Amino acid sequence: MSDMLLPDGVTIRNPDKIFIGGAWASPSTDKTITLIDPNTEQPVGRVAEAVEADMDRAVEAARKAFDEGPWPATPPAERAKYLHRLAEALKKREPELARAWTAQVGALSTIAPFIIGGGTASAAHMASVTESYAFETHAPSSEADTAVIVREPVGVVAAIAPWNAPYTIMLSKVAAALSAGCTVIMKPSPETPLDAYIIAEVAEEIGLPPGVVNLVCGDRAASDHLVCNHGVDKVSFTGSTVAGKRIASVCGERIARCTLELGGKSAAIVRDDYSTEEAAKLLSSTITVFSGQVCAMLSRAIVPRKRHDELADAIAGEMKKIKIGPSTDPETQLGPLAMGRQRDRVEGYIEKGKETADLVTGGQRPSHMNRGYFIEPTLFANVDNSSVIAQEEIFGPVLSLIPCEDEEDAVRIANESNYGLNGSVLTHDHEAAYRIARRVRAGGVAQNGMKADFNLPFGGFKQSGIGREGGAEGLAAYLETKTILLDGRPSKFN
């Protein structure tokens, strides 16, 4: 057992190791990654840092497990059993995972258990999808007696997860890859590696073949080296659009597969039948979810011009009621931003916003908090949709109120964005919600709130990404389609 620093209540056997080829191994150097608690700005954990040579070792192990090992040929029903066991074992460690999330990036301790539990449940759901998925089907053909369409694993997958929801996103990638018969290299964010360590420990515990799941945590240069490795058949990445463009470029050079779930600047369209009080409560409580650090965040509110001022006053009133405090306090509604550089980023956007819009409330560090990466919930009014704060992803609790003339104008404004991840229509009219949702260019649109079901397809249009994760569509992203034309019918089909 290593004596390396870990958060209270989190037990990891080998934080000073990396997991390669079914064994915990020493990294190539003695470098470590220190984790900082955003509530206190103090070190809360430390793990091994993988460098470029370690990335190559992980690819080699995953490559061998795919090319020579039993996993790709394991029947889907057997793979599903492993996934069920993975979910069952992870469920026992959900309290640890929740504490790890809170300690690493300040997720509220009151909410963390529910999000972690949802991630585990999604892995179990993927096991069920695997059991019913049509990996092999017949099709009529004018060229053959028997035509078989098979879906085979894409190969070695580099699964790269972000820091804001490290467990649920990484597990989603791992579950889909395993379901397909792929081998996986987990590359968590250096800010949030503990979740992936627990997944690796559980993968070892349930007896997955060596090399099927590997773990290396490194910085940007090492991550780029992993993406560039020709032994990687597919990159599954969730993170910033800037990083996603780099990954798409690298994969494009060698026609490697990639799934990219990137940024967003999602709009909530407020209709006249939705009251000011309802809209103020929903929008103010949404923008503070995980301190606004959610890719699908409803960060633009498009409102009828005649109601703009009353909505601004009402939202500001609700924001002023929000309790800011440590994420471990059960009374806290808004915890810290995940890291110092993230607070700097948000404050930079707030300064830019003051140049083009009206700052109604917030925009400051809370006066009662003398440490931690805290920022007040912030509202800008009379925002021009072409401005920086309306077009760029801030990733913080900053809401832009944008006036519109009518429904047509609202849809136009919503779609005038490089992003297209999420959206919402605030209305009690189901017909109107559906009508507008069909016109909004986004991968997901919900009625009355920021909603997502991760057992269903999730992903974006435009610069919000390529491909989908979740459900059968998420599994399909880890498969290649092969057509087999035969002169007769093999005995296995009789």
KEBAFI-662907 format. One line per 4 residues: number of its first residue (from 1); their letters; for each residue x, z, y of C-alpha. Coordinates in Angstrom, 3 decimals. Layout:
# residues N
NUM	a	X Z Y; ... $
# end
This chain:
# residues 494
1	msdm	0.000 0.000 0.000; 1.354 -1.014 3.384; 1.507 1.510 6.239; 0.632 -1.166 8.790 $
5	llpd	-1.930 -0.275 11.441; -5.625 -0.826 10.606; -8.907 0.166 12.304; -10.613 3.342 11.144 $
9	gvti	-12.827 2.691 8.146; -11.164 -0.603 7.212; -9.128 -0.675 4.001; -6.938 -3.692 3.322 $
13	rnpd	-4.393 -3.465 0.547; -1.803 -5.946 1.771; -2.018 -6.586 5.523; 1.720 -7.300 5.505 $
17	kifi	1.261 -10.164 3.018; -0.287 -13.605 2.840; -2.445 -14.759 -0.076; -1.105 -17.889 -1.768 $
21	ggaw	-1.668 -19.247 -5.254; -3.646 -16.213 -6.381; -0.976 -13.662 -5.372; -0.117 -11.558 -2.353 $
25	asps	3.230 -12.857 -1.135; 5.674 -11.959 1.609; 5.644 -14.389 4.549; 8.745 -16.368 5.452 $
29	tdkt	9.577 -14.102 8.397; 8.962 -10.506 9.407; 6.749 -11.557 12.329; 3.454 -9.721 12.739 $
33	itli	0.252 -10.190 14.706; -0.986 -7.177 16.653; -4.733 -6.760 17.146; -6.025 -5.245 20.390 $
37	dpnt	-9.241 -3.248 20.759; -10.972 -4.777 23.821; -12.691 -1.464 24.561; -9.437 0.438 24.981 $
41	eqpv	-6.795 -2.296 25.399; -4.816 -0.482 22.706; -3.424 -1.798 19.386; -5.892 -1.352 16.555 $
45	grva	-4.396 -3.427 13.748; -1.414 -5.416 12.587; -1.060 -8.144 9.965; 1.561 -10.595 8.748 $
49	eave	2.086 -13.733 10.792; 2.392 -16.953 8.824; 4.709 -19.633 10.195; 4.979 -23.341 9.443 $
53	admd	6.780 -22.854 6.129; 3.993 -20.541 4.966; 1.365 -23.120 5.867; 3.197 -25.611 3.660 $
57	rave	3.297 -23.085 0.809; -0.448 -22.566 1.106; -1.126 -26.306 1.066; 1.099 -26.725 -1.979 $
61	aark	-0.786 -23.988 -3.838; -4.189 -25.379 -2.886; -3.049 -28.889 -3.772; -1.878 -27.787 -7.214 $
65	afde	-5.106 -25.875 -7.833; -7.128 -28.949 -6.949; -5.013 -31.596 -8.699; -4.141 -29.623 -11.825 $
69	gpwp	-6.463 -26.634 -11.975; -9.907 -26.219 -13.496; -11.922 -25.616 -10.336; -12.929 -29.185 -9.327 $
73	atpp	-14.147 -29.899 -12.880; -15.970 -26.592 -13.238; -19.706 -27.341 -13.616; -21.733 -26.654 -10.461 $
77	aera	-23.778 -23.999 -12.256; -20.571 -22.091 -13.012; -19.335 -22.470 -9.455; -22.674 -21.055 -8.297 $
81	kylh	-22.134 -17.981 -10.478; -18.800 -17.362 -8.765; -20.493 -17.661 -5.386; -23.144 -15.126 -6.394 $
85	rlae	-20.377 -12.751 -7.496; -18.507 -13.359 -4.246; -21.597 -12.465 -2.196; -22.331 -9.392 -4.320 $
89	alkk	-18.779 -8.086 -3.947; -18.697 -8.774 -0.203; -22.003 -6.981 0.274; -20.313 -3.765 -0.869 $
93	repe	-17.758 -4.173 1.896; -20.140 -5.005 4.716; -19.616 -1.624 6.461; -15.881 -2.375 6.628 $
97	lara	-16.511 -5.884 7.865; -18.801 -4.597 10.614; -16.214 -2.043 11.756; -13.495 -4.700 11.678 $
101	wtaq	-15.544 -7.017 13.898; -16.215 -4.253 16.428; -12.583 -3.146 16.487; -11.108 -6.631 16.808 $
105	vgal	-13.315 -8.201 19.476; -15.823 -5.599 20.639; -19.006 -6.662 18.856; -21.700 -4.020 19.359 $
109	stia	-21.725 -1.545 16.488; -25.536 -1.565 16.567; -25.713 -5.302 15.929; -22.614 -5.946 13.804 $
113	pfii	-24.133 -4.794 10.469; -27.040 -7.236 10.796; -24.837 -10.233 11.647; -22.400 -9.388 8.859 $
117	gggt	-25.269 -9.017 6.399; -26.627 -12.379 7.463; -23.264 -13.985 6.744; -23.202 -12.567 3.235 $
121	asaa	-26.786 -13.669 2.636; -25.892 -17.213 3.699; -23.139 -17.307 1.064; -25.656 -16.231 -1.561 $
125	hmas	-28.011 -18.938 -0.316; -25.256 -21.536 -0.733; -25.013 -20.457 -4.371; -28.704 -21.285 -4.738 $
129	vtes	-28.196 -24.633 -2.998; -25.405 -25.391 -5.478; -27.698 -24.723 -8.422; -30.242 -27.293 -7.276 $
133	yafe	-28.013 -29.858 -5.541; -28.013 -33.421 -6.942; -24.305 -33.849 -7.639; -25.122 -36.783 -9.948 $
137	thap	-28.052 -39.194 -9.675; -29.131 -42.584 -11.055; -29.992 -45.586 -8.917; -31.365 -49.049 -9.684 $
141	ssea	-28.768 -51.828 -9.520; -28.838 -55.600 -9.695; -25.218 -55.585 -10.905; -25.227 -53.103 -13.765 $
145	dtav	-27.307 -51.700 -16.584; -26.606 -48.167 -15.371; -25.672 -47.116 -11.838; -24.594 -43.526 -11.284 $
149	ivre	-24.058 -41.963 -7.869; -21.778 -38.920 -8.066; -20.758 -36.476 -5.358; -17.234 -35.172 -5.899 $
153	pvgv	-15.198 -32.579 -3.983; -13.281 -33.920 -1.000; -10.143 -32.000 -2.015; -8.006 -29.439 -0.181 $
157	vaai	-9.792 -27.905 2.812; -8.207 -26.168 5.789; -10.909 -23.775 7.014; -10.191 -22.690 10.581 $
161	apwn	-12.502 -20.050 12.062; -12.804 -18.713 15.629; -12.568 -15.155 16.900; -16.145 -14.660 18.064 $
165	apyt	-17.896 -14.638 14.657; -14.970 -14.611 12.227; -16.687 -13.413 9.067; -19.892 -15.412 9.104 $
169	imls	-18.189 -18.648 10.109; -15.237 -18.359 7.724; -17.455 -17.350 4.811; -19.781 -20.272 5.503 $
173	kvaa	-16.860 -22.677 5.234; -15.460 -21.034 2.110; -18.850 -20.933 0.373; -19.578 -24.617 1.027 $
177	alsa	-16.078 -25.678 -0.029; -16.219 -23.663 -3.255; -19.693 -24.959 -3.984; -18.379 -28.525 -3.745 $
181	gctv	-15.393 -27.803 -5.994; -12.774 -27.869 -3.243; -9.818 -25.561 -2.833; -9.463 -23.714 0.463 $
185	imkp	-6.832 -22.494 2.888; -8.336 -19.876 5.203; -6.746 -19.897 8.650; -8.476 -17.233 10.738 $
189	spet	-7.970 -16.741 14.448; -4.952 -14.504 15.153; -7.312 -12.186 17.050; -9.566 -11.645 14.009 $
193	plda	-7.756 -11.914 10.661; -9.152 -8.802 8.942; -12.379 -10.461 7.801; -10.467 -13.213 6.000 $
197	yiia	-8.251 -10.603 4.319; -11.354 -8.988 2.869; -12.681 -12.360 1.685; -9.319 -13.043 -0.003 $
201	evae	-9.332 -9.652 -1.710; -12.813 -10.301 -3.045; -11.868 -13.814 -4.205; -9.056 -12.210 -6.199 $
205	eigl	-11.374 -9.488 -7.504; -13.977 -11.899 -8.910; -11.341 -13.939 -10.724; -11.301 -17.257 -8.924 $
209	ppgv	-8.521 -19.455 -10.371; -5.143 -19.168 -8.597; -4.846 -21.324 -5.507; -8.578 -21.932 -5.075 $
213	vnlv	-8.661 -19.582 -2.070; -5.571 -18.977 0.078; -5.017 -17.054 3.323; -2.503 -17.626 6.103 $
217	cgdr	-2.885 -16.335 9.655; -0.692 -17.968 12.271; -0.469 -18.921 15.914; -1.335 -22.252 17.511 $
221	aasd	1.875 -24.045 16.482; 1.548 -23.003 12.841; -2.124 -23.952 12.841; -1.320 -27.378 14.202 $
225	hlvc	1.300 -27.747 11.476; -1.369 -26.976 8.880; -3.726 -29.585 10.308; -0.937 -32.176 10.300 $
229	nhgv	-0.022 -31.546 6.643; -0.901 -34.650 4.615; -1.792 -32.465 1.645; -4.933 -31.360 3.507 $
233	dkvs	-7.862 -33.664 2.747; -10.339 -32.099 5.164; -10.261 -29.793 8.171; -13.304 -27.649 8.857 $
237	ftgs	-12.894 -26.253 12.360; -15.038 -24.098 14.604; -13.713 -23.444 18.097; -13.115 -25.019 21.475 $
241	tvag	-13.727 -28.669 22.224; -10.145 -28.971 23.504; -8.750 -27.886 20.122; -11.359 -29.971 18.340 $
245	kria	-10.176 -33.111 20.119; -6.630 -32.446 18.945; -7.796 -31.948 15.343; -9.952 -35.083 15.457 $
249	svcg	-6.972 -37.047 16.739; -4.680 -35.779 13.983; -7.260 -36.405 11.267; -7.988 -39.835 12.698 $
253	eria	-4.350 -40.841 12.353; -4.533 -40.516 8.564; -8.310 -40.851 8.148; -8.609 -37.277 6.914 $
257	rctl	-12.093 -35.810 6.864; -13.129 -33.234 9.436; -16.123 -31.155 10.391; -16.000 -29.901 13.972 $
261	elgg	-18.324 -27.277 15.422; -17.271 -27.049 19.043; -18.444 -25.871 22.440; -21.786 -25.876 24.161 $
265	ksaa	-23.522 -25.624 27.505; -27.022 -25.208 26.220; -30.129 -25.331 28.367; -33.294 -23.265 28.339 $
269	ivrd	-36.161 -25.198 29.902; -38.746 -22.840 31.411; -42.302 -24.214 31.579; -45.013 -23.002 33.923 $
273	dyst	-47.053 -21.332 31.181; -44.156 -18.938 30.461; -44.413 -15.941 32.771; -41.675 -14.831 35.129 $
277	eeaa	-41.478 -11.442 33.433; -41.116 -13.005 29.972; -38.462 -15.444 31.137; -36.471 -12.766 32.962 $
281	klls	-36.373 -10.464 29.952; -35.480 -13.230 27.497; -32.795 -14.915 29.587; -31.098 -11.687 30.685 $
285	stit	-31.026 -10.253 27.167; -29.801 -13.543 25.680; -26.847 -14.116 28.023; -25.489 -10.675 27.091 $
289	vfsg	-25.466 -11.315 23.322; -21.848 -10.657 22.289; -21.028 -10.691 26.016; -22.048 -14.336 26.230 $
293	qvca	-19.303 -15.386 23.814; -21.534 -17.579 21.657; -21.109 -21.349 21.345; -24.885 -21.841 21.226 $
297	mlsr	-25.487 -19.614 24.275; -28.353 -20.541 26.614; -26.146 -20.505 29.701; -28.216 -22.929 31.813 $
301	aivp	-31.800 -22.047 32.737; -33.717 -25.041 34.072; -36.713 -23.783 36.035; -39.489 -25.268 38.193 $
305	rkrh	-38.270 -25.408 41.793; -41.395 -23.641 43.088; -40.628 -20.659 40.810; -36.857 -20.628 41.275 $
309	dela	-36.583 -17.776 43.764; -39.007 -15.431 42.002; -37.258 -16.080 38.685; -33.859 -15.397 40.271 $
313	daia	-35.093 -12.061 41.613; -36.688 -11.098 38.301; -33.635 -12.032 36.190; -31.337 -10.158 38.576 $
317	gemk	-33.590 -7.120 38.290; -33.353 -7.195 34.495; -29.576 -7.712 34.566; -29.128 -4.645 36.754 $
321	kiki	-30.828 -2.518 34.063; -28.371 -3.550 31.347; -26.163 -0.704 30.162; -22.494 -1.662 30.031 $
325	gpst	-20.219 0.453 27.868; -18.022 0.761 24.792; -19.225 -1.323 21.877; -19.226 1.777 19.642 $
329	dpet	-21.825 3.526 21.840; -25.301 3.019 20.314; -26.797 2.925 23.836; -24.591 0.042 24.989 $
333	qlgp	-26.276 -3.311 25.603; -23.236 -5.190 26.940; -19.784 -4.547 25.516; -16.418 -5.960 26.564 $
337	lamg	-15.158 -9.488 26.449; -12.920 -10.070 23.457; -9.541 -10.129 25.210; -7.825 -9.990 28.554 $
341	rqrd	-7.317 -13.729 28.838; -11.016 -14.274 28.176; -11.951 -11.970 31.040; -9.488 -13.816 33.267 $
345	rveg	-11.171 -17.076 32.278; -14.655 -15.783 33.062; -13.549 -14.342 36.395; -11.982 -17.687 37.279 $
349	yiek	-15.290 -19.450 36.680; -17.140 -16.850 38.734; -14.852 -17.590 41.676; -15.516 -21.318 41.265 $
353	gket	-19.243 -20.625 41.097; -19.193 -18.841 44.449; -18.004 -22.093 46.047; -21.050 -24.142 45.019 $
357	adlv	-23.917 -21.756 44.190; -25.501 -18.462 45.206; -24.189 -15.363 43.426; -27.325 -13.258 42.981 $
361	tggq	-25.909 -10.360 40.975; -22.870 -9.316 38.951; -19.526 -11.037 39.003; -17.479 -7.831 39.103 $
365	rpsh	-15.753 -5.482 36.711; -18.040 -2.447 36.307; -16.853 0.353 38.582; -17.439 3.069 35.965 $
369	mnrg	-15.167 1.440 33.364; -11.479 1.996 34.097; -10.223 0.322 30.934; -11.376 -2.389 28.576 $
373	yfie	-12.155 -6.050 29.232; -15.567 -5.570 30.837; -17.492 -7.798 33.244; -20.980 -7.396 34.701 $
377	ptlf	-23.795 -9.740 33.666; -23.749 -12.450 36.306; -26.441 -14.715 37.748; -25.929 -17.785 39.894 $
381	anvd	-28.922 -19.420 41.600; -29.433 -22.835 43.195; -26.854 -24.271 40.831; -26.131 -27.991 41.019 $
385	nssv	-26.051 -29.337 37.470; -22.971 -31.416 38.298; -20.965 -28.337 39.336; -18.188 -26.779 37.286 $
389	iaqe	-20.187 -23.704 36.246; -23.049 -25.902 35.003; -20.854 -28.372 33.113; -18.052 -26.311 31.582 $
393	eifg	-18.341 -23.670 28.873; -17.617 -20.272 30.420; -18.026 -18.164 27.261; -19.105 -15.040 29.076 $
397	pvls	-22.276 -13.352 30.395; -22.791 -15.854 33.213; -26.174 -17.559 33.644; -26.787 -20.576 35.904 $
401	lipc	-30.282 -21.085 37.329; -30.949 -24.783 37.987; -34.126 -25.946 39.789; -36.034 -29.013 38.573 $
405	edee	-39.000 -31.008 39.861; -40.998 -31.526 36.657; -40.688 -31.879 32.877; -39.039 -35.281 33.116 $
409	davr	-36.456 -33.912 35.510; -35.887 -30.851 33.309; -35.110 -33.024 30.277; -32.814 -35.219 32.366 $
413	iane	-30.867 -32.183 33.588; -30.648 -30.698 30.090; -29.176 -33.945 28.767; -26.730 -34.451 31.639 $
417	snyg	-23.942 -32.633 29.824; -20.964 -33.554 27.686; -22.253 -30.998 25.200; -25.256 -31.004 22.895 $
421	lngs	-25.179 -27.983 20.621; -28.316 -25.978 21.262; -31.330 -25.612 23.499; -34.623 -23.857 23.980 $
425	vlth	-38.045 -24.517 25.468; -39.691 -21.440 26.936; -43.395 -22.066 26.490; -46.435 -20.864 24.562 $
429	dhea	-47.537 -24.462 24.031; -46.258 -25.501 20.577; -47.051 -29.165 21.225; -45.012 -29.151 24.413 $
433	ayri	-42.146 -27.324 22.705; -41.986 -29.989 20.002; -42.344 -32.866 22.460; -39.513 -31.630 24.666 $
437	arrv	-37.323 -30.615 21.719; -37.432 -34.188 20.414; -36.133 -35.445 23.778; -33.301 -32.942 24.206 $
441	ragg	-30.011 -34.340 22.878; -28.812 -31.310 20.944; -28.216 -30.336 17.328; -30.696 -27.470 17.522 $
445	vaqn	-33.642 -26.660 19.777; -35.856 -23.593 19.426; -39.039 -22.413 21.063; -38.611 -19.263 23.142 $
449	gmka	-35.058 -18.154 22.595; -31.586 -18.718 21.209; -32.326 -19.053 17.518; -30.405 -20.393 14.540 $
453	dfnl	-30.984 -20.278 10.788; -27.585 -20.713 9.168; -29.195 -21.643 5.858; -30.216 -24.826 7.660 $
457	pfgg	-28.006 -27.513 9.248; -26.063 -26.303 12.301; -23.919 -28.449 14.568; -23.969 -30.519 17.709 $
461	fkqs	-24.310 -33.867 19.418; -21.717 -35.395 21.746; -18.659 -33.180 22.412; -20.262 -30.250 20.605 $
465	gigr	-18.903 -31.562 17.345; -19.037 -33.774 14.293; -21.015 -32.996 11.149; -23.121 -30.030 10.124 $
469	egga	-22.609 -26.689 8.421; -25.226 -24.743 6.479; -27.660 -25.670 3.719; -27.516 -28.846 1.673 $
473	egla	-26.176 -30.847 4.647; -23.324 -28.364 4.984; -22.464 -28.753 1.290; -22.547 -32.550 1.605 $
477	ayle	-19.808 -32.360 4.244; -17.374 -31.206 1.528; -18.221 -34.018 -0.885; -17.222 -37.651 -1.336 $
481	tkti	-19.734 -40.128 -2.749; -18.695 -42.360 -5.654; -20.699 -45.220 -7.167; -20.153 -45.952 -10.892 $
485	lldg	-21.525 -49.206 -12.316; -21.733 -49.388 -16.135; -22.729 -52.023 -18.667; -24.537 -49.405 -20.751 $
489	rpsk	-25.881 -45.891 -20.669; -23.400 -43.112 -21.609; -24.548 -40.667 -24.253; -24.641 -37.795 -21.761 $
493	fn	-27.653 -39.450 -20.081; -29.611 -39.953 -23.320 $
# end
